[in-house]
Amino acid sequence: MVINFNLADRPFLCSTAFFFLIFLFISTTSYSDTTTAVTTTSAPSVPQISESSQGSFLTDWNFRPGDAIIITVTPDTGFPNGIYPVDGQGYVDLPMIGPLQVTKMGRASFEKKIGETWIPLLRFSSIQARRVISLTFQGGFNRPGTYWVSPGATLWRALSQTGGTVREDGIEKIKWKRGAQKMTPEFTELLTQTKPIAELGFQSGDILEVINRPKRTGWDIFKQDILPVVSFGLSSAVTAITLYEWSQKD
């Protein structure tokens, strides 16, 4: 038996078949585009950031005369923990290693050198080496002296090592000097900024100086400066008058 199946006589089936073909075409195209997008899109490359591009003063390795290296071994507190100054030629003298010219040696080479020498002698293999700079605090500080400070520290952090100023208004009177040269801007302007001290321009050997004389009130000035002069003047006047009267009696 032969069945003649004419789609023209069945418009509903024609419409259904037409839409079904369109659906298949769209689905196939979408799947193809998705597959292409997945296969052609590559993962973004991870940027390689060098120490210099990080901009972190904690990893700064640009030494100047007067700087130092602070070496910390965790959790030990003995050898080789300490601060090792850099001399005028850029050398640092390390125990069991000797002088190394850190101004011409990269951070990786330095860490490799101390690791090869020291780690076999230590219980723990965690050695941290960082650059520090020297700042001198003179005058009216509670703990004046020279301190090793990280170049990434804030100015307030550096000041905290001295215990602050003796005078209540001492912060306003701090002067920043480099040798005999007075540095600008004013110190109080720098305190309003949260930048690292290296970014503010501080270098090893810089001096922070504040007046050491205690703050005096008007009464203190009168008692200490004016009253002695007045007393001396009155005493001199009384003595002169007395001598004059005696001379007249004669």
MIDOSE-1310 file (N, C-alpha, C; in nm, 2 decimals, decimal comma, always signed):
residues 250
mvin	+0,09/-0,12/+0,00/+0,00/+0,00/+0,00/+0,09/+0,12/+0,00; +0,06/+0,22/-0,09/+0,13/+0,34/-0,10/+0,05/+0,46/-0,04; +0,12/+0,53/+0,05/+0,06/+0,65/+0,11/+0,12/+0,77/+0,05; +0,03/+0,85/+0,00/+0,08/+0,98/-0,06/+0,07/+1,09/+0,06
fnla	+0,19/+1,14/+0,09/+0,19/+1,24/+0,20/+0,23/+1,38/+0,14; +0,13/+1,46/+0,12/+0,14/+1,59/+0,06/+0,13/+1,70/+0,17; +0,25/+1,77/+0,19/+0,25/+1,88/+0,29/+0,16/+1,99/+0,25; +0,14/+2,01/+0,12/+0,06/+2,12/+0,08/-0,08/+2,11/+0,13
drpf	-0,13/+1,99/+0,15/-0,26/+1,97/+0,20/-0,27/+1,98/+0,35; -0,16/+1,99/+0,42/-0,16/+2,01/+0,56/-0,08/+2,13/+0,61; -0,14/+2,25/+0,60/-0,07/+2,37/+0,64/-0,01/+2,38/+0,78; -0,08/+2,31/+0,87/-0,03/+2,31/+1,01/+0,10/+2,24/+1,02
lcst	+0,11/+2,13/+0,95/+0,24/+2,05/+0,96/+0,35/+2,13/+0,89; +0,31/+2,20/+0,78/+0,41/+2,28/+0,71/+0,47/+2,39/+0,80; +0,38/+2,46/+0,87/+0,42/+2,56/+0,96/+0,51/+2,51/+1,07; +0,47/+2,39/+1,13/+0,55/+2,33/+1,24/+0,68/+2,29/+1,19
afff	+0,69/+2,23/+1,07/+0,82/+2,19/+1,02/+0,91/+2,31/+0,99; +0,85/+2,42/+0,94/+0,93/+2,54/+0,91/+0,99/+2,60/+1,04; +0,91/+2,61/+1,14/+0,96/+2,67/+1,27/+1,06/+2,58/+1,33; +1,04/+2,45/+1,32/+1,14/+2,35/+1,38/+1,27/+2,36/+1,31
lifl	+1,27/+2,38/+1,18/+1,40/+2,40/+1,11/+1,47/+2,52/+1,15; +1,39/+2,63/+1,17/+1,45/+2,76/+1,21/+1,51/+2,74/+1,35; +1,44/+2,67/+1,44/+1,49/+2,65/+1,57/+1,62/+2,57/+1,57; +1,63/+2,47/+1,49/+1,75/+2,39/+1,48/+1,87/+2,48/+1,42
fist	+1,84/+2,56/+1,33/+1,94/+2,65/+1,27/+2,00/+2,74/+1,37; +1,91/+2,81/+1,45/+1,95/+2,90/+1,55/+2,03/+2,83/+1,66; +1,98/+2,72/+1,70/+2,05/+2,64/+1,81/+2,19/+2,60/+1,77; +2,20/+2,55/+1,64/+2,33/+2,51/+1,59/+2,43/+2,63/+1,58
tsys	+2,37/+2,74/+1,53/+2,46/+2,86/+1,52/+2,51/+2,91/+1,65; +2,41/+2,91/+1,75/+2,45/+2,96/+1,89/+2,56/+2,87/+1,95; +2,54/+2,74/+1,93/+2,64/+2,65/+1,99/+2,77/+2,66/+1,92; +2,77/+2,69/+1,79/+2,89/+2,71/+1,72/+2,97/+2,83/+1,76
dttt	+2,89/+2,94/+1,79/+2,95/+3,07/+1,83/+3,01/+3,05/+1,97; +2,93/+2,98/+2,06/+2,98/+2,96/+2,19/+3,11/+2,88/+2,20; +3,11/+2,77/+2,11/+3,23/+2,69/+2,11/+3,35/+2,77/+2,06; +3,32/+2,85/+1,96/+3,43/+2,93/+1,90/+3,48/+3,03/+2,00
avtt	+3,39/+3,09/+2,08/+3,43/+3,19/+2,18/+3,52/+3,12/+2,29; +3,47/+3,00/+2,33/+3,55/+2,93/+2,43/+3,69/+2,89/+2,39; +3,69/+2,85/+2,27/+3,82/+2,79/+2,22/+3,92/+2,91/+2,18; +3,87/+3,02/+2,14/+3,96/+3,13/+2,09/+3,99/+3,22/+2,20
tsap	+3,92/+3,23/+2,32/+3,95/+3,32/+2,42/+4,06/+3,26/+2,51; +4,17/+3,33/+2,53/+4,28/+3,28/+2,61/+4,28/+3,35/+2,75; +4,33/+3,29/+2,85/+4,34/+3,35/+2,98/+4,44/+3,47/+2,98; +4,41/+3,58/+3,05/+4,50/+3,69/+3,05/+4,63/+3,65/+3,11
svpq	+4,74/+3,70/+3,06/+4,87/+3,67/+3,11/+4,89/+3,74/+3,25; +4,96/+3,68/+3,34/+4,99/+3,73/+3,47/+5,10/+3,83/+3,46; +5,08/+3,96/+3,50/+5,19/+4,05/+3,48/+5,31/+4,02/+3,58; +5,43/+4,03/+3,53/+5,55/+4,01/+3,61/+5,59/+4,14/+3,67
ises	+5,58/+4,16/+3,80/+5,61/+4,28/+3,87/+5,74/+4,27/+3,93; +5,83/+4,36/+3,89/+5,96/+4,37/+3,95/+5,96/+4,45/+4,08; +6,07/+4,44/+4,16/+6,07/+4,51/+4,29/+6,06/+4,66/+4,27; +6,12/+4,71/+4,16/+6,12/+4,86/+4,14/+5,99/+4,91/+4,10
sqgs	+5,90/+4,82/+4,03/+5,77/+4,87/+3,99/+5,67/+4,86/+4,10; +5,70/+4,78/+4,21/+5,61/+4,76/+4,32/+5,60/+4,89/+4,40; +5,71/+4,97/+4,40/+5,71/+5,09/+4,47/+5,71/+5,08/+4,62; +5,74/+4,96/+4,68/+5,74/+4,94/+4,82/+5,87/+4,97/+4,88
fltd	+5,87/+5,06/+4,98/+6,00/+5,09/+5,04/+6,05/+4,98/+5,13; +5,96/+4,88/+5,16/+6,01/+4,77/+5,24/+6,10/+4,68/+5,17; +6,09/+4,68/+5,04/+6,18/+4,60/+4,95/+6,29/+4,69/+4,88; +6,30/+4,82/+4,92/+6,39/+4,91/+4,85/+6,54/+4,86/+4,88
wnfr	+6,62/+4,85/+4,78/+6,75/+4,80/+4,79/+6,85/+4,90/+4,73; +6,82/+5,03/+4,73/+6,90/+5,13/+4,68/+6,98/+5,20/+4,80; +7,10/+5,14/+4,83/+7,17/+5,19/+4,95/+7,25/+5,31/+4,92; +7,26/+5,39/+5,03/+7,34/+5,51/+5,03/+7,43/+5,50/+5,16
pgda	+7,54/+5,57/+5,16/+7,63/+5,57/+5,28/+7,55/+5,62/+5,40; +7,57/+5,55/+5,51/+7,49/+5,58/+5,63/+7,37/+5,49/+5,65; +7,33/+5,42/+5,54/+7,22/+5,32/+5,56/+7,27/+5,20/+5,63; +7,18/+5,10/+5,65/+7,22/+4,98/+5,71/+7,12/+4,87/+5,67
iiit	+7,16/+4,75/+5,70/+7,08/+4,63/+5,67/+7,04/+4,57/+5,81; +6,91/+4,55/+5,83/+6,86/+4,49/+5,95/+6,82/+4,34/+5,91; +6,89/+4,25/+5,98/+6,87/+4,11/+5,95/+6,79/+4,05/+6,07; +6,68/+3,98/+6,04/+6,60/+3,91/+6,14/+6,58/+3,77/+6,11
vtpd	+6,61/+3,68/+6,21/+6,59/+3,54/+6,20/+6,48/+3,50/+6,29; +6,37/+3,45/+6,24/+6,26/+3,41/+6,32/+6,26/+3,26/+6,35; +6,23/+3,22/+6,48/+6,21/+3,30/+6,60/+6,33/+3,32/+6,68; +6,45/+3,30/+6,63/+6,57/+3,32/+6,71/+6,59/+3,46/+6,74
tgfp	+6,67/+3,49/+6,85/+6,70/+3,63/+6,88/+6,85/+3,65/+6,89; +6,93/+3,55/+6,86/+7,07/+3,56/+6,86/+7,13/+3,58/+6,72; +7,24/+3,51/+6,70/+7,31/+3,52/+6,56/+7,21/+3,47/+6,46; +7,21/+3,54/+6,34/+7,28/+3,66/+6,30/+7,19/+3,79/+6,31
ngiy	+7,10/+3,79/+6,40/+7,01/+3,91/+6,42/+7,09/+4,03/+6,45; +7,06/+4,14/+6,39/+7,13/+4,26/+6,41/+7,12/+4,37/+6,30; +7,18/+4,48/+6,33/+7,18/+4,59/+6,23/+7,32/+4,61/+6,18; +7,34/+4,60/+6,05/+7,48/+4,61/+5,99/+7,49/+4,73/+5,91
pvdg	+7,57/+4,83/+5,95/+7,58/+4,96/+5,88/+7,65/+4,94/+5,74; +7,61/+5,03/+5,65/+7,68/+5,03/+5,52/+7,78/+5,15/+5,52; +7,91/+5,12/+5,49/+8,01/+5,22/+5,50/+8,00/+5,32/+5,37; +8,10/+5,41/+5,37/+8,10/+5,51/+5,26/+8,12/+5,45/+5,13
qgyv	+8,18/+5,33/+5,12/+8,20/+5,27/+4,99/+8,10/+5,17/+4,95; +7,99/+5,16/+5,03/+7,88/+5,07/+5,00/+7,90/+4,93/+5,05; +8,00/+4,91/+5,14/+8,02/+4,77/+5,19/+7,95/+4,75/+5,33; +7,90/+4,63/+5,35/+7,85/+4,59/+5,48/+7,93/+4,47/+5,53
dlpm	+7,97/+4,47/+5,65/+8,06/+4,36/+5,70/+7,97/+4,27/+5,78; +7,96/+4,14/+5,73/+7,87/+4,04/+5,80/+7,95/+3,94/+5,86; +7,91/+3,88/+5,98/+7,98/+3,78/+6,04/+7,99/+3,65/+5,96; +8,10/+3,59/+5,96/+8,13/+3,46/+5,88/+8,12/+3,48/+5,73
igpl	+8,09/+3,60/+5,68/+8,09/+3,63/+5,54/+8,19/+3,73/+5,50; +8,20/+3,83/+5,58/+8,30/+3,94/+5,55/+8,23/+4,06/+5,48; +8,30/+4,15/+5,42/+8,24/+4,26/+5,35/+8,18/+4,23/+5,22; +8,06/+4,28/+5,20/+7,99/+4,27/+5,07/+7,95/+4,40/+5,03
qvtk	+7,97/+4,43/+4,90/+7,94/+4,57/+4,85/+7,79/+4,56/+4,80; +7,70/+4,60/+4,89/+7,56/+4,58/+4,86/+7,51/+4,69/+4,76; +7,59/+4,79/+4,74/+7,55/+4,89/+4,64/+7,56/+4,84/+4,50; +7,64/+4,73/+4,48/+7,66/+4,67/+4,35/+7,61/+4,53/+4,35
mgra	+7,53/+4,49/+4,44/+7,47/+4,36/+4,45/+7,32/+4,36/+4,46; +7,25/+4,28/+4,38/+7,11/+4,28/+4,39/+7,06/+4,21/+4,51; +6,93/+4,23/+4,54/+6,87/+4,17/+4,66/+6,87/+4,02/+4,65; +6,84/+3,96/+4,54/+6,84/+3,82/+4,52/+6,98/+3,76/+4,55
sfek	+7,08/+3,82/+4,49/+7,22/+3,77/+4,51/+7,26/+3,78/+4,66; +7,22/+3,89/+4,73/+7,25/+3,90/+4,87/+7,19/+3,79/+4,95; +7,06/+3,77/+4,93/+6,99/+3,67/+5,00/+7,04/+3,53/+4,98; +7,08/+3,51/+4,86/+7,14/+3,38/+4,82/+7,27/+3,36/+4,90
kige	+7,35/+3,46/+4,90/+7,48/+3,45/+4,97/+7,47/+3,42/+5,12; +7,38/+3,50/+5,19/+7,37/+3,48/+5,33/+7,29/+3,35/+5,36; +7,21/+3,31/+5,27/+7,14/+3,18/+5,29/+7,23/+3,06/+5,28; +7,32/+3,06/+5,18/+7,42/+2,95/+5,17/+7,51/+2,95/+5,29
twip	+7,54/+3,06/+5,35/+7,64/+3,06/+5,46/+7,57/+3,04/+5,59; +7,46/+3,10/+5,62/+7,40/+3,09/+5,75/+7,30/+2,98/+5,77; +7,22/+2,95/+5,67/+7,11/+2,86/+5,70/+7,15/+2,72/+5,75; +7,27/+2,67/+5,70/+7,31/+2,54/+5,76/+7,35/+2,55/+5,91
llrf	+7,37/+2,67/+5,96/+7,40/+2,68/+6,10/+7,29/+2,71/+6,19; +7,17/+2,73/+6,13/+7,05/+2,78/+6,21/+6,95/+2,67/+6,22; +6,87/+2,67/+6,33/+6,76/+2,58/+6,35/+6,65/+2,60/+6,25; +6,63/+2,73/+6,22/+6,52/+2,77/+6,13/+6,58/+2,84/+6,01
ssiq	+6,51/+2,83/+5,90/+6,56/+2,88/+5,77/+6,49/+3,01/+5,72; +6,43/+3,08/+5,82/+6,37/+3,21/+5,78/+6,46/+3,32/+5,81; +6,52/+3,38/+5,71/+6,60/+3,50/+5,72/+6,55/+3,62/+5,65; +6,53/+3,73/+5,71/+6,47/+3,85/+5,65/+6,58/+3,96/+5,65
arrv	+6,60/+4,02/+5,54/+6,70/+4,13/+5,53/+6,63/+4,25/+5,47; +6,64/+4,37/+5,54/+6,58/+4,49/+5,49/+6,67/+4,61/+5,51; +6,65/+4,71/+5,43/+6,73/+4,83/+5,43/+6,67/+4,92/+5,53; +6,75/+4,99/+5,61/+6,71/+5,09/+5,71/+6,80/+5,21/+5,69
islt	+6,75/+5,33/+5,73/+6,82/+5,45/+5,73/+6,84/+5,51/+5,87; +6,94/+5,59/+5,89/+6,96/+5,65/+6,02/+6,91/+5,79/+6,03; +6,84/+5,82/+6,13/+6,79/+5,96/+6,16/+6,83/+5,99/+6,30; +6,88/+6,12/+6,32/+6,93/+6,16/+6,45/+6,83/+6,26/+6,50
fqgg	+6,79/+6,24/+6,63/+6,70/+6,33/+6,70/+6,77/+6,40/+6,81; +6,79/+6,53/+6,80/+6,86/+6,61/+6,90/+6,78/+6,71/+6,98; +6,82/+6,74/+7,10/+6,75/+6,84/+7,18/+6,64/+6,78/+7,27; +6,53/+6,85/+7,26/+6,42/+6,83/+7,36/+6,33/+6,71/+7,33
fnrp	+6,39/+6,59/+7,30/+6,32/+6,47/+7,29/+6,33/+6,39/+7,41; +6,23/+6,31/+7,45/+6,24/+6,23/+7,57/+6,35/+6,12/+7,56; +6,38/+6,07/+7,44/+6,49/+5,98/+7,42/+6,57/+6,02/+7,30; +6,65/+6,13/+7,31/+6,72/+6,17/+7,19/+6,83/+6,07/+7,15
gtyw	+6,87/+6,07/+7,03/+6,98/+5,98/+6,98/+6,96/+5,95/+6,83; +7,04/+5,86/+6,79/+7,03/+5,81/+6,64/+6,95/+5,68/+6,64; +6,86/+5,68/+6,55/+6,77/+5,56/+6,53/+6,78/+5,51/+6,39; +6,77/+5,37/+6,38/+6,75/+5,31/+6,25/+6,61/+5,30/+6,22
vspg	+6,57/+5,35/+6,10/+6,42/+5,36/+6,07/+6,40/+5,30/+5,93; +6,30/+5,22/+5,91/+6,27/+5,17/+5,78/+6,23/+5,29/+5,69; +6,28/+5,29/+5,57/+6,24/+5,40/+5,47/+6,09/+5,40/+5,44; +6,02/+5,29/+5,47/+5,88/+5,28/+5,45/+5,80/+5,33/+5,56
atlw	+5,86/+5,37/+5,67/+5,79/+5,41/+5,79/+5,73/+5,55/+5,77; +5,63/+5,58/+5,84/+5,57/+5,72/+5,84/+5,66/+5,80/+5,93; +5,64/+5,93/+5,92/+5,71/+6,03/+6,01/+5,67/+6,01/+6,15; +5,54/+5,99/+6,18/+5,49/+5,97/+6,31/+5,56/+5,84/+6,37
rals	+5,57/+5,74/+6,29/+5,63/+5,61/+6,34/+5,78/+5,64/+6,38; +5,85/+5,72/+6,30/+5,99/+5,75/+6,34/+6,00/+5,83/+6,47; +5,90/+5,93/+6,48/+5,90/+6,01/+6,61/+5,87/+5,93/+6,73; +5,79/+5,83/+6,71/+5,74/+5,75/+6,83/+5,86/+5,68/+6,90
qtgg	+5,97/+5,65/+6,83/+6,08/+5,59/+6,89/+6,15/+5,67/+6,99; +6,14/+5,81/+6,98/+6,20/+5,90/+7,07/+6,11/+5,93/+7,19; +5,99/+5,88/+7,19/+5,90/+5,91/+7,30/+5,84/+6,05/+7,30; +5,85/+6,11/+7,18/+5,79/+6,25/+7,17/+5,88/+6,36/+7,22
tvre	+5,83/+6,48/+7,22/+5,91/+6,59/+7,27/+5,88/+6,62/+7,41; +5,98/+6,69/+7,48/+5,96/+6,73/+7,62/+5,86/+6,84/+7,63; +5,86/+6,93/+7,55/+5,77/+7,04/+7,55/+5,63/+7,01/+7,49; +5,53/+7,06/+7,54/+5,40/+7,04/+7,48/+5,39/+7,09/+7,33
dgie	+5,45/+7,20/+7,31/+5,45/+7,26/+7,18/+5,58/+7,23/+7,10; +5,65/+7,12/+7,14/+5,77/+7,08/+7,08/+5,76/+7,04/+6,93; +5,64/+6,97/+6,90/+5,62/+6,93/+6,76/+5,63/+7,05/+6,66; +5,58/+7,16/+6,71/+5,57/+7,28/+6,62/+5,71/+7,34/+6,60
kikw	+5,80/+7,31/+6,69/+5,94/+7,37/+6,69/+6,05/+7,28/+6,63; +6,01/+7,16/+6,58/+6,11/+7,07/+6,53/+6,16/+7,12/+6,39; +6,29/+7,12/+6,38/+6,36/+7,16/+6,26/+6,43/+7,04/+6,19; +6,42/+7,04/+6,06/+6,48/+6,93/+5,98/+6,60/+6,98/+5,91
krga	+6,72/+6,92/+5,94/+6,85/+6,97/+5,89/+6,92/+6,86/+5,82; +7,00/+6,89/+5,72/+7,09/+6,80/+5,65/+7,23/+6,87/+5,65; +7,31/+6,83/+5,75/+7,43/+6,90/+5,77/+7,40/+7,04/+5,83; +7,45/+7,14/+5,77/+7,42/+7,28/+5,82/+7,30/+7,34/+5,74
qkmt	+7,25/+7,27/+5,65/+7,14/+7,32/+5,56/+7,00/+7,29/+5,63; +6,92/+7,39/+5,64/+6,78/+7,37/+5,69/+6,70/+7,33/+5,57; +6,62/+7,22/+5,59/+6,54/+7,16/+5,48/+6,40/+7,22/+5,49; +6,34/+7,23/+5,37/+6,20/+7,27/+5,36/+6,13/+7,16/+5,29
peft	+5,99/+7,15/+5,31/+5,91/+7,24/+5,38/+5,92/+7,23/+5,53; +5,83/+7,31/+5,60/+5,83/+7,30/+5,75/+5,79/+7,16/+5,80; +5,84/+7,13/+5,91/+5,82/+6,99/+5,96/+5,68/+6,97/+5,99; +5,61/+7,07/+6,04/+5,46/+7,05/+6,07/+5,38/+7,01/+5,95
ellt	+5,42/+7,07/+5,83/+5,35/+7,03/+5,71/+5,37/+6,89/+5,67; +5,49/+6,83/+5,70/+5,52/+6,69/+5,67/+5,44/+6,60/+5,76; +5,41/+6,64/+5,88/+5,34/+6,55/+5,97/+5,19/+6,53/+5,92; +5,14/+6,62/+5,84/+5,00/+6,60/+5,80/+4,99/+6,50/+5,68
qtkp	+5,11/+6,45/+5,63/+5,11/+6,36/+5,52/+5,14/+6,21/+5,58; +5,08/+6,12/+5,51/+5,10/+5,98/+5,55/+5,20/+5,90/+5,46; +5,28/+5,98/+5,39/+5,37/+5,91/+5,29/+5,49/+5,86/+5,37; +5,56/+5,76/+5,32/+5,68/+5,71/+5,38/+5,79/+5,82/+5,39
iael	+5,88/+5,81/+5,49/+5,98/+5,91/+5,51/+6,07/+5,92/+5,39; +6,10/+5,81/+5,32/+6,18/+5,81/+5,20/+6,12/+5,89/+5,09; +5,99/+5,88/+5,08/+5,92/+5,96/+4,98/+5,91/+6,11/+5,01; +5,92/+6,14/+5,14/+5,92/+6,28/+5,19/+6,05/+6,34/+5,17
gfqs	+6,16/+6,26/+5,14/+6,29/+6,31/+5,11/+6,39/+6,29/+5,22; +6,36/+6,21/+5,32/+6,46/+6,19/+5,43/+6,56/+6,09/+5,38; +6,69/+6,12/+5,43/+6,80/+6,03/+5,40/+6,88/+6,00/+5,52; +6,97/+5,90/+5,52/+7,05/+5,87/+5,63/+7,14/+6,00/+5,66
gdil	+7,15/+6,02/+5,79/+7,23/+6,14/+5,84/+7,15/+6,26/+5,86; +7,02/+6,26/+5,82/+6,94/+6,38/+5,85/+6,92/+6,40/+6,00; +6,90/+6,52/+6,04/+6,89/+6,56/+6,18/+6,75/+6,62/+6,20; +6,69/+6,58/+6,31/+6,56/+6,64/+6,35/+6,59/+6,70/+6,49
evin	+6,58/+6,84/+6,50/+6,62/+6,91/+6,62/+6,51/+6,99/+6,67; +6,50/+6,99/+6,81/+6,39/+7,07/+6,87/+6,46/+7,14/+6,99; +6,40/+7,25/+7,03/+6,45/+7,33/+7,14/+6,44/+7,25/+7,27; +6,55/+7,26/+7,35/+6,56/+7,18/+7,47/+6,51/+7,25/+7,59
rpkr	+6,50/+7,39/+7,58/+6,46/+7,47/+7,70/+6,31/+7,45/+7,73; +6,28/+7,42/+7,85/+6,13/+7,40/+7,89/+6,05/+7,53/+7,86; +5,93/+7,50/+7,83/+5,84/+7,61/+7,80/+5,81/+7,70/+7,92; +5,82/+7,83/+7,91/+5,80/+7,92/+8,03/+5,68/+8,01/+8,01
tgwd	+5,61/+8,03/+8,12/+5,50/+8,12/+8,13/+5,56/+8,27/+8,15; +5,47/+8,36/+8,14/+5,51/+8,50/+8,17/+5,56/+8,52/+8,30; +5,51/+8,45/+8,40/+5,56/+8,47/+8,54/+5,70/+8,41/+8,55; +5,72/+8,29/+8,48/+5,85/+8,23/+8,48/+5,95/+8,32/+8,42
ifkq	+5,92/+8,39/+8,31/+6,01/+8,48/+8,25/+6,04/+8,60/+8,34; +5,94/+8,65/+8,41/+5,96/+8,76/+8,51/+6,05/+8,72/+8,62; +6,03/+8,60/+8,68/+6,11/+8,56/+8,79/+6,25/+8,53/+8,75; +6,27/+8,47/+8,63/+6,40/+8,42/+8,59/+6,49/+8,52/+8,52
dilp	+6,42/+8,61/+8,45/+6,50/+8,71/+8,36/+6,49/+8,85/+8,41; +6,37/+8,89/+8,45/+6,35/+9,03/+8,48/+6,37/+9,06/+8,62; +6,32/+8,98/+8,71/+6,33/+9,01/+8,86/+6,48/+9,02/+8,90; +6,57/+8,93/+8,86/+6,71/+8,94/+8,90/+6,77/+9,07/+8,86
vvsf	+6,74/+9,12/+8,74/+6,79/+9,25/+8,69/+6,74/+9,36/+8,77; +6,61/+9,36/+8,80/+6,55/+9,46/+8,88/+6,61/+9,46/+9,02; +6,62/+9,34/+9,08/+6,68/+9,34/+9,22/+6,82/+9,39/+9,22; +6,90/+9,35/+9,12/+7,04/+9,41/+9,11/+7,04/+9,56/+9,09
glss	+6,95/+9,61/+9,01/+6,94/+9,75/+9,00/+6,90/+9,83/+9,12; +6,80/+9,77/+9,20/+6,76/+9,83/+9,32/+6,87/+9,83/+9,43; +6,94/+9,71/+9,43/+7,05/+9,70/+9,53/+7,16/+9,80/+9,50; +7,19/+9,81/+9,37/+7,29/+9,91/+9,33/+7,25/+10,05/+9,36
avta	+7,13/+10,08/+9,34/+7,08/+10,21/+9,37/+7,08/+10,24/+9,52; +7,04/+10,14/+9,60/+7,04/+10,16/+9,75/+7,19/+10,18/+9,80; +7,27/+10,10/+9,74/+7,42/+10,11/+9,78/+7,47/+10,24/+9,74; +7,44/+10,29/+9,63/+7,49/+10,42/+9,58/+7,44/+10,53/+9,67
itly	+7,31/+10,52/+9,71/+7,25/+10,63/+9,79/+7,31/+10,63/+9,93; +7,33/+10,51/+9,98/+7,40/+10,49/+10,12/+7,54/+10,55/+10,12; +7,61/+10,52/+10,02/+7,75/+10,57/+10,01/+7,75/+10,72/+9,99; +7,65/+10,77/+9,92/+7,64/+10,92/+9,90/+7,61/+10,99/+10,03
ewsq	+7,52/+10,93/+10,11/+7,48/+10,99/+10,24/+7,60/+10,99/+10,34; +7,67/+10,88/+10,34/+7,79/+10,87/+10,42/+7,90/+10,98/+10,38; +7,91/+11,00/+10,25/+8,01/+11,10/+10,21/+7,96/+11,24/+10,24; +7,83/+11,26/+10,25/+7,79/+11,40/+10,29/+7,80/+11,42/+10,44
kd	+7,80/+11,32/+10,52/+7,82/+11,34/+10,66/+7,96/+11,37/+10,69; +8,05/+11,32/+10,62/+8,19/+11,36/+10,64/+8,21/+11,50/+10,60
